[in-house]
Structure formats: C-alpha cells, structure tokens
Amino acid sequence: MAELKYVPAGIRLHIKEIFYKFTDNLEEYYYFHFEDIPTGLKAEKLLKNENIKSIPVPNEIFKECGVAILSKEKDKIRNILKKNNINYEIWIKEKEFKKIEGNITAKSCQL
C-alpha cells in the first residue's frame, strides 16, 4: 500500500505530465522506470540538474503508481544511476511502449 506521504508527489507529477503533454513530444524520450516510489523520487532528486522530465509512470509500463524519469540522454542517465546503485528499466515509445533494458520487480502501491 502506498503511504499517504507520496500523494503530494503524485499530484505534482501528474500536473507536470499535463504541462509536458502540451509543450513537448514525450515520445522522443527514454523512460526510466524504478522499482518503487522512493527510488524514483531519489532518482529525480539526484538527476534534477540533468535536463530530465519526471512524470507518473505510464500505465502501459506499470499499471499502478510510480515515477518515470524521461531523458533524451540515455547513456548519461544510465551511468549516473549505475554509479548510485539505483535499479531501473529503460523503455521507449514507438507505436507501443517497449522495454529496451533492465529487469526490475516493481512493487504494488495501491492506496
């Protein structure tokens, strides 16, 4: 069960996603998905100066809640995450979402 302390972060991510959908083409990005909300928020904080976008993880990647980091710089973000021992998967969106790297076990977070 998701802890209520993550609800404000979820609201913030949803607002950012709406803004990005109007101002950018999100299909041009690599989507980094994490095993749980705390890990995704840790990655977001770690990468805040790396020209990333953070949104709720798309339902096509994981049907429950989570954080997705979007970047056009796959190798740079991958290296930073690896240096900090953060597990991830990388997805791209062509016609559908397709996993291109990683294998995590995402944790359920239903309220």
Biopython code that builds the backbone (N, CA, C, O; Angstrom):
import numpy as np
from Bio.PDB.StructureBuilder import StructureBuilder

atoms = [
    (1, "MET", "N", (0.837, -1.182, 0.000)),
    (1, "MET", "CA", (0.000, 0.000, 0.000)),
    (1, "MET", "C", (0.877, 1.239, 0.000)),
    (1, "MET", "O", (1.845, 1.328, 0.755)),
    (2, "ALA", "N", (0.533, 2.184, -0.845)),
    (2, "ALA", "CA", (1.289, 3.436, -0.902)),
    (2, "ALA", "C", (1.045, 4.226, 0.371)),
    (2, "ALA", "O", (-0.060, 4.256, 0.913)),
    (3, "GLU", "N", (2.086, 4.849, 0.818)),
    (3, "GLU", "CA", (1.943, 5.685, 2.001)),
    (3, "GLU", "C", (1.398, 7.037, 1.574)),
    (3, "GLU", "O", (1.696, 7.522, 0.483)),
    (4, "LEU", "N", (0.595, 7.642, 2.445)),
    (4, "LEU", "CA", (-0.012, 8.926, 2.114)),
    (4, "LEU", "C", (1.025, 10.018, 1.895)),
    (4, "LEU", "O", (0.728, 11.023, 1.249)),
    (5, "LYS", "N", (2.234, 9.844, 2.418)),
    (5, "LYS", "CA", (3.254, 10.875, 2.223)),
    (5, "LYS", "C", (3.645, 11.014, 0.762)),
    (5, "LYS", "O", (4.250, 12.020, 0.394)),
    (6, "TYR", "N", (3.322, 10.039, -0.089)),
    (6, "TYR", "CA", (3.665, 10.113, -1.502)),
    (6, "TYR", "C", (2.554, 10.730, -2.352)),
    (6, "TYR", "O", (2.763, 10.977, -3.539)),
    (7, "VAL", "N", (1.394, 10.979, -1.780)),
    (7, "VAL", "CA", (0.280, 11.561, -2.536)),
    (7, "VAL", "C", (0.641, 12.945, -3.088)),
    (7, "VAL", "O", (0.392, 13.192, -4.268)),
    (8, "PRO", "N", (1.223, 13.872, -2.286)),
    (8, "PRO", "CA", (1.605, 15.176, -2.868)),
    (8, "PRO", "C", (2.593, 15.045, -4.027)),
    (8, "PRO", "O", (2.493, 15.786, -5.005)),
    (9, "ALA", "N", (3.532, 14.130, -3.933)),
    (9, "ALA", "CA", (4.484, 13.916, -5.028)),
    (9, "ALA", "C", (3.736, 13.426, -6.265)),
    (9, "ALA", "O", (4.050, 13.843, -7.380)),
    (10, "GLY", "N", (2.758, 12.553, -6.083)),
    (10, "GLY", "CA", (1.964, 12.061, -7.208)),
    (10, "GLY", "C", (1.183, 13.171, -7.885)),
    (10, "GLY", "O", (1.116, 13.227, -9.113)),
    (11, "ILE", "N", (0.594, 14.049, -7.097)),
    (11, "ILE", "CA", (-0.159, 15.181, -7.655)),
    (11, "ILE", "C", (0.782, 16.083, -8.451)),
    (11, "ILE", "O", (0.448, 16.519, -9.553)),
    (12, "ARG", "N", (1.954, 16.361, -7.890)),
    (12, "ARG", "CA", (2.948, 17.193, -8.563)),
    (12, "ARG", "C", (3.358, 16.566, -9.906)),
    (12, "ARG", "O", (3.459, 17.263, -10.915)),
    (13, "LEU", "N", (3.590, 15.254, -9.908)),
    (13, "LEU", "CA", (3.993, 14.567, -11.138)),
    (13, "LEU", "C", (2.893, 14.609, -12.199)),
    (13, "LEU", "O", (3.182, 14.777, -13.384)),
    (14, "HIS", "N", (1.640, 14.457, -11.783)),
    (14, "HIS", "CA", (0.527, 14.499, -12.737)),
    (14, "HIS", "C", (0.382, 15.887, -13.357)),
    (14, "HIS", "O", (0.107, 16.009, -14.550)),
    (15, "ILE", "N", (0.564, 16.925, -12.555)),
    (15, "ILE", "CA", (0.485, 18.295, -13.082)),
    (15, "ILE", "C", (1.608, 18.520, -14.096)),
    (15, "ILE", "O", (1.380, 19.099, -15.158)),
    (16, "LYS", "N", (2.826, 18.060, -13.767)),
    (16, "LYS", "CA", (3.940, 18.200, -14.694)),
    (16, "LYS", "C", (3.665, 17.440, -15.994)),
    (16, "LYS", "O", (3.972, 17.936, -17.078)),
    (17, "GLU", "N", (3.095, 16.251, -15.890)),
    (17, "GLU", "CA", (2.797, 15.456, -17.081)),
    (17, "GLU", "C", (1.832, 16.199, -18.005)),
    (17, "GLU", "O", (2.035, 16.225, -19.219)),
    (18, "ILE", "N", (0.796, 16.794, -17.446)),
    (18, "ILE", "CA", (-0.168, 17.552, -18.255)),
    (18, "ILE", "C", (0.539, 18.692, -18.970)),
    (18, "ILE", "O", (0.316, 18.915, -20.160)),
    (19, "PHE", "N", (1.392, 19.416, -18.251)),
    (19, "PHE", "CA", (2.144, 20.516, -18.852)),
    (19, "PHE", "C", (3.038, 20.013, -19.989)),
    (19, "PHE", "O", (3.054, 20.597, -21.073)),
    (20, "TYR", "N", (3.772, 18.941, -19.742)),
    (20, "TYR", "CA", (4.679, 18.401, -20.766)),
    (20, "TYR", "C", (3.922, 17.935, -22.009)),
    (20, "TYR", "O", (4.413, 18.089, -23.127)),
    (21, "LYS", "N", (2.737, 17.370, -21.818)),
    (21, "LYS", "CA", (1.962, 16.899, -22.973)),
    (21, "LYS", "C", (1.561, 18.051, -23.895)),
    (21, "LYS", "O", (1.394, 17.854, -25.098)),
    (22, "PHE", "N", (1.407, 19.253, -23.332)),
    (22, "PHE", "CA", (1.061, 20.412, -24.140)),
    (22, "PHE", "C", (2.283, 21.119, -24.721)),
    (22, "PHE", "O", (2.160, 21.855, -25.700)),
    (23, "THR", "N", (3.454, 20.905, -24.134)),
    (23, "THR", "CA", (4.625, 21.683, -24.539)),
    (23, "THR", "C", (5.742, 20.863, -25.177)),
    (23, "THR", "O", (6.726, 21.441, -25.638)),
    (24, "ASP", "N", (5.624, 19.547, -25.219)),
    (24, "ASP", "CA", (6.719, 18.717, -25.707)),
    (24, "ASP", "C", (6.159, 17.427, -26.298)),
    (24, "ASP", "O", (5.002, 17.077, -26.064)),
    (25, "ASN", "N", (6.978, 16.734, -27.056)),
    (25, "ASN", "CA", (6.609, 15.431, -27.595)),
    (25, "ASN", "C", (7.277, 14.368, -26.724)),
    (25, "ASN", "O", (8.466, 14.093, -26.887)),
    (26, "LEU", "N", (6.535, 13.779, -25.817)),
    (26, "LEU", "CA", (7.107, 12.823, -24.867)),
    (26, "LEU", "C", (7.533, 11.515, -25.525)),
    (26, "LEU", "O", (8.209, 10.700, -24.896)),
    (27, "GLU", "N", (7.153, 11.307, -26.762)),
    (27, "GLU", "CA", (7.556, 10.082, -27.467)),
    (27, "GLU", "C", (9.010, 10.131, -27.922)),
    (27, "GLU", "O", (9.531, 9.131, -28.416)),
    (28, "GLU", "N", (9.669, 11.265, -27.765)),
    (28, "GLU", "CA", (11.068, 11.406, -28.164)),
    (28, "GLU", "C", (12.040, 11.053, -27.029)),
    (28, "GLU", "O", (13.253, 11.191, -27.190)),
    (29, "TYR", "N", (11.525, 10.608, -25.912)),
    (29, "TYR", "CA", (12.346, 10.395, -24.722)),
    (29, "TYR", "C", (12.499, 8.912, -24.387)),
    (29, "TYR", "O", (11.700, 8.071, -24.800)),
    (30, "TYR", "N", (13.543, 8.626, -23.634)),
    (30, "TYR", "CA", (13.687, 7.328, -22.973)),
    (30, "TYR", "C", (12.993, 7.452, -21.624)),
    (30, "TYR", "O", (13.109, 8.476, -20.950)),
    (31, "TYR", "N", (12.275, 6.412, -21.236)),
    (31, "TYR", "CA", (11.543, 6.388, -19.969)),
    (31, "TYR", "C", (12.293, 5.465, -19.003)),
    (31, "TYR", "O", (12.447, 4.274, -19.273)),
    (32, "PHE", "N", (12.747, 6.006, -17.901)),
    (32, "PHE", "CA", (13.400, 5.212, -16.861)),
    (32, "PHE", "C", (12.354, 4.915, -15.793)),
    (32, "PHE", "O", (11.737, 5.828, -15.245)),
    (33, "HIS", "N", (12.164, 3.643, -15.507)),
    (33, "HIS", "CA", (11.158, 3.183, -14.542)),
    (33, "HIS", "C", (11.884, 2.536, -13.370)),
    (33, "HIS", "O", (12.903, 1.872, -13.562)),
    (34, "PHE", "N", (11.372, 2.724, -12.165)),
    (34, "PHE", "CA", (12.029, 2.259, -10.945)),
    (34, "PHE", "C", (11.140, 1.294, -10.178)),
    (34, "PHE", "O", (9.936, 1.216, -10.426)),
    (35, "GLU", "N", (11.733, 0.562, -9.251)),
    (35, "GLU", "CA", (11.007, -0.490, -8.544)),
    (35, "GLU", "C", (9.972, 0.031, -7.559)),
    (35, "GLU", "O", (9.025, -0.682, -7.229)),
    (36, "ASP", "N", (10.132, 1.252, -7.087)),
    (36, "ASP", "CA", (9.152, 1.812, -6.156)),
    (36, "ASP", "C", (9.217, 3.331, -6.159)),
    (36, "ASP", "O", (10.115, 3.921, -6.760)),
    (37, "ILE", "N", (8.267, 3.956, -5.490)),
    (37, "ILE", "CA", (8.185, 5.412, -5.451)),
    (37, "ILE", "C", (9.422, 6.035, -4.793)),
    (37, "ILE", "O", (9.993, 6.966, -5.361)),
    (38, "PRO", "N", (9.856, 5.562, -3.624)),
    (38, "PRO", "CA", (11.038, 6.192, -3.014)),
    (38, "PRO", "C", (12.267, 6.176, -3.925)),
    (38, "PRO", "O", (13.021, 7.148, -3.962)),
    (39, "THR", "N", (12.470, 5.097, -4.648)),
    (39, "THR", "CA", (13.612, 5.017, -5.561)),
    (39, "THR", "C", (13.450, 6.006, -6.713)),
    (39, "THR", "O", (14.415, 6.664, -7.102)),
    (40, "GLY", "N", (12.256, 6.113, -7.254)),
    (40, "GLY", "CA", (12.003, 7.074, -8.328)),
    (40, "GLY", "C", (12.200, 8.510, -7.867)),
    (40, "GLY", "O", (12.766, 9.322, -8.598)),
    (41, "LEU", "N", (11.738, 8.833, -6.659)),
    (41, "LEU", "CA", (11.923, 10.182, -6.131)),
    (41, "LEU", "C", (13.390, 10.464, -5.827)),
    (41, "LEU", "O", (13.858, 11.589, -6.002)),
    (42, "LYS", "N", (14.119, 9.440, -5.371)),
    (42, "LYS", "CA", (15.555, 9.584, -5.139)),
    (42, "LYS", "C", (16.269, 9.875, -6.464)),
    (42, "LYS", "O", (17.136, 10.747, -6.528)),
    (43, "ALA", "N", (15.901, 9.145, -7.515)),
    (43, "ALA", "CA", (16.499, 9.367, -8.835)),
    (43, "ALA", "C", (16.167, 10.765, -9.344)),
    (43, "ALA", "O", (17.024, 11.444, -9.909)),
    (44, "GLU", "N", (14.931, 11.190, -9.143)),
    (44, "GLU", "CA", (14.523, 12.531, -9.583)),
    (44, "GLU", "C", (15.385, 13.600, -8.904)),
    (44, "GLU", "O", (15.851, 14.534, -9.556)),
    (45, "LYS", "N", (15.587, 13.459, -7.616)),
    (45, "LYS", "CA", (16.400, 14.423, -6.867)),
    (45, "LYS", "C", (17.856, 14.388, -7.340)),
    (45, "LYS", "O", (18.484, 15.432, -7.518)),
    (46, "LEU", "N", (18.375, 13.201, -7.538)),
    (46, "LEU", "CA", (19.754, 13.019, -7.983)),
    (46, "LEU", "C", (19.984, 13.634, -9.370)),
    (46, "LEU", "O", (21.055, 14.177, -9.643)),
    (47, "LEU", "N", (18.985, 13.546, -10.232)),
    (47, "LEU", "CA", (19.115, 13.972, -11.621)),
    (47, "LEU", "C", (18.543, 15.359, -11.911)),
    (47, "LEU", "O", (18.420, 15.740, -13.075)),
    (48, "LYS", "N", (18.196, 16.109, -10.885)),
    (48, "LYS", "CA", (17.486, 17.372, -11.084)),
    (48, "LYS", "C", (18.227, 18.370, -11.976)),
    (48, "LYS", "O", (17.593, 19.237, -12.577)),
    (49, "ASN", "N", (19.532, 18.268, -12.072)),
    (49, "ASN", "CA", (20.311, 19.192, -12.905)),
    (49, "ASN", "C", (20.704, 18.585, -14.250)),
    (49, "ASN", "O", (21.593, 19.106, -14.923)),
    (50, "GLU", "N", (20.060, 17.500, -14.648)),
    (50, "GLU", "CA", (20.461, 16.751, -15.849)),
    (50, "GLU", "C", (19.462, 16.839, -16.995)),
    (50, "GLU", "O", (19.434, 15.940, -17.835)),
    (51, "ASN", "N", (18.651, 17.871, -17.063)),
    (51, "ASN", "CA", (17.708, 18.053, -18.165)),
    (51, "ASN", "C", (16.776, 16.850, -18.326)),
    (51, "ASN", "O", (16.672, 16.267, -19.405)),
    (52, "ILE", "N", (16.111, 16.497, -17.243)),
    (52, "ILE", "CA", (15.155, 15.392, -17.242)),
    (52, "ILE", "C", (13.744, 15.925, -17.079)),
    (52, "ILE", "O", (13.534, 17.089, -16.736)),
    (53, "LYS", "N", (12.802, 15.067, -17.327)),
    (53, "LYS", "CA", (11.403, 15.325, -17.001)),
    (53, "LYS", "C", (10.952, 14.168, -16.123)),
    (53, "LYS", "O", (11.351, 13.024, -16.344)),
    (54, "SER", "N", (10.126, 14.459, -15.134)),
    (54, "SER", "CA", (9.592, 13.391, -14.290)),
    (54, "SER", "C", (8.075, 13.432, -14.361)),
    (54, "SER", "O", (7.455, 14.492, -14.277)),
    (55, "ILE", "N", (7.494, 12.245, -14.517)),
    (55, "ILE", "CA", (6.043, 12.102, -14.636)),
    (55, "ILE", "C", (5.634, 10.822, -13.907)),
    (55, "ILE", "O", (6.491, 10.023, -13.531)),
    (56, "PRO", "N", (4.337, 10.624, -13.707)),
    (56, "PRO", "CA", (3.899, 9.321, -13.201)),
    (56, "PRO", "C", (4.230, 8.253, -14.246)),
    (56, "PRO", "O", (4.167, 8.517, -15.446)),
    (57, "VAL", "N", (4.575, 7.077, -13.800)),
    (57, "VAL", "CA", (4.911, 6.016, -14.752)),
    (57, "VAL", "C", (3.666, 5.707, -15.603)),
    (57, "VAL", "O", (2.581, 5.510, -15.055)),
    (58, "PRO", "N", (3.816, 5.664, -16.928)),
    (58, "PRO", "CA", (2.664, 5.362, -17.785)),
    (58, "PRO", "C", (2.064, 3.987, -17.475)),
    (58, "PRO", "O", (2.786, 3.046, -17.146)),
    (59, "ASN", "N", (0.756, 3.886, -17.583)),
    (59, "ASN", "CA", (0.053, 2.629, -17.301)),
    (59, "ASN", "C", (0.537, 1.479, -18.173)),
    (59, "ASN", "O", (0.484, 0.321, -17.758)),
    (60, "GLU", "N", (1.008, 1.787, -19.373)),
    (60, "GLU", "CA", (1.483, 0.736, -20.270)),
    (60, "GLU", "C", (2.780, 0.098, -19.753)),
    (60, "GLU", "O", (3.116, -1.025, -20.130)),
    (61, "ILE", "N", (3.495, 0.812, -18.899)),
    (61, "ILE", "CA", (4.723, 0.284, -18.307)),
    (61, "ILE", "C", (4.410, -0.427, -16.996)),
    (61, "ILE", "O", (4.872, -1.545, -16.767)),
    (62, "PHE", "N", (3.625, 0.222, -16.134)),
    (62, "PHE", "CA", (3.236, -0.364, -14.854)),
    (62, "PHE", "C", (1.892, 0.228, -14.474)),
    (62, "PHE", "O", (1.765, 1.448, -14.369)),
    (63, "LYS", "N", (0.898, -0.602, -14.267)),
    (63, "LYS", "CA", (-0.479, -0.140, -14.092)),
    (63, "LYS", "C", (-0.746, 0.561, -12.763)),
    (63, "LYS", "O", (-1.774, 1.218, -12.596)),
    (64, "GLU", "N", (0.163, 0.423, -11.842)),
    (64, "GLU", "CA", (-0.046, 1.084, -10.556)),
    (64, "GLU", "C", (0.766, 2.372, -10.525)),
    (64, "GLU", "O", (1.156, 2.878, -11.578)),
    (65, "CYS", "N", (1.022, 2.899, -9.363)),
    (65, "CYS", "CA", (1.716, 4.181, -9.279)),
    (65, "CYS", "C", (3.229, 4.018, -9.381)),
    (65, "CYS", "O", (3.760, 2.916, -9.246)),
    (66, "GLY", "N", (3.896, 5.112, -9.617)),
    (66, "GLY", "CA", (5.346, 5.102, -9.710)),
    (66, "GLY", "C", (5.851, 6.368, -10.363)),
    (66, "GLY", "O", (5.072, 7.226, -10.778)),
    (67, "VAL", "N", (7.151, 6.473, -10.449)),
    (67, "VAL", "CA", (7.806, 7.645, -11.017)),
    (67, "VAL", "C", (8.568, 7.208, -12.260)),
    (67, "VAL", "O", (9.270, 6.197, -12.250)),
    (68, "ALA", "N", (8.422, 7.976, -13.318)),
    (68, "ALA", "CA", (9.210, 7.760, -14.534)),
    (68, "ALA", "C", (10.061, 9.003, -14.768)),
    (68, "ALA", "O", (9.583, 10.133, -14.661)),
    (69, "ILE", "N", (11.312, 8.773, -15.086)),
    (69, "ILE", "CA", (12.223, 9.856, -15.457)),
    (69, "ILE", "C", (12.386, 9.788, -16.972)),
    (69, "ILE", "O", (12.691, 8.727, -17.517)),
    (70, "LEU", "N", (12.188, 10.895, -17.640)),
    (70, "LEU", "CA", (12.323, 10.965, -19.087)),
    (70, "LEU", "C", (13.568, 11.756, -19.446)),
    (70, "LEU", "O", (13.837, 12.812, -18.874)),
    (71, "SER", "N", (14.315, 11.235, -20.392)),
    (71, "SER", "CA", (15.525, 11.915, -20.848)),
    (71, "SER", "C", (15.834, 11.492, -22.277)),
    (71, "SER", "O", (15.502, 10.383, -22.694)),
    (72, "LYS", "N", (16.465, 12.376, -23.012)),
    (72, "LYS", "CA", (16.950, 12.043, -24.345)),
    (72, "LYS", "C", (18.383, 11.527, -24.272)),
    (72, "LYS", "O", (18.926, 11.037, -25.262)),
    (73, "GLU", "N", (18.991, 11.641, -23.094)),
    (73, "GLU", "CA", (20.393, 11.253, -22.889)),
    (73, "GLU", "C", (20.473, 9.938, -22.121)),
    (73, "GLU", "O", (20.834, 9.909, -20.945)),
    (74, "LYS", "N", (20.132, 8.858, -22.805)),
    (74, "LYS", "CA", (20.051, 7.534, -22.169)),
    (74, "LYS", "C", (21.350, 7.138, -21.480)),
    (74, "LYS", "O", (21.329, 6.751, -20.312)),
    (75, "ASP", "N", (22.466, 7.226, -22.169)),
    (75, "ASP", "CA", (23.733, 6.752, -21.612)),
    (75, "ASP", "C", (24.171, 7.565, -20.397)),
    (75, "ASP", "O", (24.651, 7.006, -19.411)),
    (76, "LYS", "N", (24.009, 8.863, -20.468)),
    (76, "LYS", "CA", (24.398, 9.723, -19.347)),
    (76, "LYS", "C", (23.577, 9.403, -18.096)),
    (76, "LYS", "O", (24.132, 9.261, -17.006)),
    (77, "ILE", "N", (22.267, 9.291, -18.253)),
    (77, "ILE", "CA", (21.395, 8.999, -17.113)),
    (77, "ILE", "C", (21.667, 7.595, -16.597)),
    (77, "ILE", "O", (21.724, 7.387, -15.385)),
    (78, "ARG", "N", (21.835, 6.638, -17.485)),
    (78, "ARG", "CA", (22.148, 5.263, -17.092)),
    (78, "ARG", "C", (23.413, 5.234, -16.231)),
    (78, "ARG", "O", (23.435, 4.574, -15.192)),
    (79, "ASN", "N", (24.458, 5.937, -16.650)),
    (79, "ASN", "CA", (25.720, 5.941, -15.902)),
    (79, "ASN", "C", (25.570, 6.558, -14.518)),
    (79, "ASN", "O", (26.139, 6.054, -13.550)),
    (80, "ILE", "N", (24.818, 7.634, -14.416)),
    (80, "ILE", "CA", (24.591, 8.264, -13.109)),
    (80, "ILE", "C", (23.829, 7.317, -12.194)),
    (80, "ILE", "O", (24.179, 7.171, -11.023)),
    (81, "LEU", "N", (22.791, 6.672, -12.717)),
    (81, "LEU", "CA", (22.008, 5.740, -11.896)),
    (81, "LEU", "C", (22.857, 4.554, -11.459)),
    (81, "LEU", "O", (22.778, 4.128, -10.307)),
    (82, "LYS", "N", (23.662, 4.022, -12.361)),
    (82, "LYS", "CA", (24.524, 2.881, -12.006)),
    (82, "LYS", "C", (25.531, 3.265, -10.927)),
    (82, "LYS", "O", (25.757, 2.493, -9.995)),
    (83, "LYS", "N", (26.138, 4.447, -11.040)),
    (83, "LYS", "CA", (27.108, 4.913, -10.038)),
    (83, "LYS", "C", (26.473, 5.024, -8.659)),
    (83, "LYS", "O", (27.152, 4.880, -7.642)),
    (84, "ASN", "N", (25.178, 5.280, -8.629)),
    (84, "ASN", "CA", (24.461, 5.453, -7.367)),
    (84, "ASN", "C", (23.659, 4.218, -6.972)),
    (84, "ASN", "O", (22.804, 4.286, -6.089)),
    (85, "ASN", "N", (23.932, 3.094, -7.622)),
    (85, "ASN", "CA", (23.284, 1.807, -7.309)),
    (85, "ASN", "C", (21.759, 1.882, -7.327)),
    (85, "ASN", "O", (21.095, 1.333, -6.448)),
    (86, "ILE", "N", (21.217, 2.553, -8.317)),
    (86, "ILE", "CA", (19.766, 2.645, -8.473)),
    (86, "ILE", "C", (19.351, 1.721, -9.611)),
    (86, "ILE", "O", (19.812, 1.870, -10.743)),
    (87, "ASN", "N", (18.478, 0.766, -9.304)),
    (87, "ASN", "CA", (17.978, -0.176, -10.306)),
    (87, "ASN", "C", (16.881, 0.486, -11.137)),
    (87, "ASN", "O", (16.100, 1.289, -10.627)),
    (88, "TYR", "N", (16.834, 0.142, -12.406)),
    (88, "TYR", "CA", (15.894, 0.782, -13.324)),
    (88, "TYR", "C", (15.627, -0.126, -14.516)),
    (88, "TYR", "O", (16.316, -1.121, -14.743)),
    (89, "GLU", "N", (14.610, 0.252, -15.260)),
    (89, "GLU", "CA", (14.356, -0.282, -16.596)),
    (89, "GLU", "C", (14.304, 0.923, -17.526)),
    (89, "GLU", "O", (13.961, 2.026, -17.102)),
    (90, "ILE", "N", (14.646, 0.709, -18.794)),
    (90, "ILE", "CA", (14.524, 1.769, -19.786)),
    (90, "ILE", "C", (13.508, 1.326, -20.833)),
    (90, "ILE", "O", (13.578, 0.214, -21.357)),
    (91, "TRP", "N", (12.578, 2.203, -21.123)),
    (91, "TRP", "CA", (11.528, 1.952, -22.109)),
    (91, "TRP", "C", (11.563, 3.052, -23.167)),
    (91, "TRP", "O", (12.024, 4.163, -22.906)),
    (92, "ILE", "N", (11.077, 2.734, -24.349)),
    (92, "ILE", "CA", (10.848, 3.730, -25.386)),
    (92, "ILE", "C", (9.420, 3.559, -25.883)),
    (92, "ILE", "O", (8.814, 2.496, -25.744)),
    (93, "LYS", "N", (8.904, 4.623, -26.459)),
    (93, "LYS", "CA", (7.568, 4.527, -27.031)),
    (93, "LYS", "C", (7.678, 4.675, -28.536)),
    (93, "LYS", "O", (8.066, 5.721, -29.055)),
    (94, "GLU", "N", (7.332, 3.616, -29.208)),
    (94, "GLU", "CA", (7.241, 3.667, -30.660)),
    (94, "GLU", "C", (5.745, 3.725, -30.937)),
    (94, "GLU", "O", (5.122, 4.748, -30.654)),
    (95, "LYS", "N", (5.160, 2.699, -31.463)),
    (95, "LYS", "CA", (3.696, 2.646, -31.507)),
    (95, "LYS", "C", (3.176, 2.266, -30.134)),
    (95, "LYS", "O", (2.132, 2.751, -29.699)),
    (96, "GLU", "N", (3.900, 1.408, -29.462)),
    (96, "GLU", "CA", (3.596, 0.990, -28.094)),
    (96, "GLU", "C", (4.874, 1.136, -27.281)),
    (96, "GLU", "O", (5.954, 1.348, -27.834)),
    (97, "PHE", "N", (4.742, 1.021, -25.965)),
    (97, "PHE", "CA", (5.943, 1.035, -25.125)),
    (97, "PHE", "C", (6.685, -0.281, -25.274)),
    (97, "PHE", "O", (6.081, -1.350, -25.364)),
    (98, "LYS", "N", (8.000, -0.180, -25.298)),
    (98, "LYS", "CA", (8.853, -1.346, -25.459)),
    (98, "LYS", "C", (10.039, -1.215, -24.493)),
    (98, "LYS", "O", (10.739, -0.202, -24.478)),
    (99, "LYS", "N", (10.246, -2.266, -23.688)),
    (99, "LYS", "CA", (11.381, -2.253, -22.772)),
    (99, "LYS", "C", (12.641, -2.563, -23.563)),
    (99, "LYS", "O", (12.676, -3.510, -24.347)),
    (100, "ILE", "N", (13.689, -1.746, -23.349)),
    (100, "ILE", "CA", (14.938, -1.973, -24.069)),
    (100, "ILE", "C", (16.089, -2.349, -23.140)),
    (100, "ILE", "O", (17.145, -2.782, -23.603)),
    (101, "GLU", "N", (15.893, -2.188, -21.835)),
    (101, "GLU", "CA", (16.971, -2.544, -20.906)),
    (101, "GLU", "C", (16.429, -2.678, -19.492)),
    (101, "GLU", "O", (15.498, -1.976, -19.095)),
    (102, "GLY", "N", (17.032, -3.595, -18.739)),
    (102, "GLY", "CA", (16.736, -3.724, -17.317)),
    (102, "GLY", "C", (15.644, -4.727, -17.020)),
    (102, "GLY", "O", (14.889, -5.142, -17.899)),
    (103, "ASN", "N", (15.585, -5.101, -15.764)),
    (103, "ASN", "CA", (14.565, -6.031, -15.300)),
    (103, "ASN", "C", (14.387, -5.835, -13.801)),
    (103, "ASN", "O", (15.127, -6.405, -12.999)),
    (104, "ILE", "N", (13.411, -5.036, -13.435)),
    (104, "ILE", "CA", (13.134, -4.797, -12.028)),
    (104, "ILE", "C", (11.823, -5.466, -11.651)),
    (104, "ILE", "O", (11.035, -5.841, -12.520)),
    (105, "THR", "N", (11.596, -5.610, -10.371)),
    (105, "THR", "CA", (10.311, -6.073, -9.872)),
    (105, "THR", "C", (9.653, -4.874, -9.200)),
    (105, "THR", "O", (9.984, -4.522, -8.068)),
    (106, "ALA", "N", (8.712, -4.251, -9.917)),
    (106, "ALA", "CA", (8.021, -3.087, -9.387)),
    (106, "ALA", "C", (7.074, -3.522, -8.277)),
    (106, "ALA", "O", (6.408, -4.554, -8.368)),
    (107, "LYS", "N", (7.033, -2.709, -7.232)),
    (107, "LYS", "CA", (6.211, -3.019, -6.066)),
    (107, "LYS", "C", (4.855, -2.363, -6.174)),
    (107, "LYS", "O", (4.742, -1.230, -6.643)),
    (108, "SER", "N", (3.827, -3.066, -5.744)),
    (108, "SER", "CA", (2.471, -2.559, -5.729)),
    (108, "SER", "C", (2.380, -1.357, -4.790)),
    (108, "SER", "O", (3.059, -1.305, -3.764)),
    (109, "CYS", "N", (1.540, -0.399, -5.151)),
    (109, "CYS", "CA", (1.410, 0.785, -4.304)),
    (109, "CYS", "C", (-0.014, 1.310, -4.267)),
    (109, "CYS", "O", (-0.220, 2.518, -4.148)),
    (110, "GLN", "N", (-0.988, 0.439, -4.365)),
    (110, "GLN", "CA", (-2.376, 0.882, -4.309)),
    (110, "GLN", "C", (-2.698, 1.416, -2.930)),
    (110, "GLN", "O", (-2.243, 0.883, -1.918)),
    (111, "LEU", "N", (-3.499, 2.493, -2.902)),
    (111, "LEU", "CA", (-3.961, 3.064, -1.626)),
    (111, "LEU", "C", (-5.088, 2.256, -1.077)),
    (111, "LEU", "O", (-5.614, 2.575, -0.011)),
]
sb = StructureBuilder()
sb.init_structure("model")
sb.init_model(0)
sb.init_chain("A")
sb.init_seg("    ")
for serial, (resi, resn, name, xyz) in enumerate(atoms, 1):
    if name == "N":
        sb.init_residue(resn, " ", resi, " ")
    sb.init_atom(name, np.array(xyz, "f"), 0.0, 1.0, " ", f" {name:<3s}", serial, name[0])
structure = sb.get_structure()
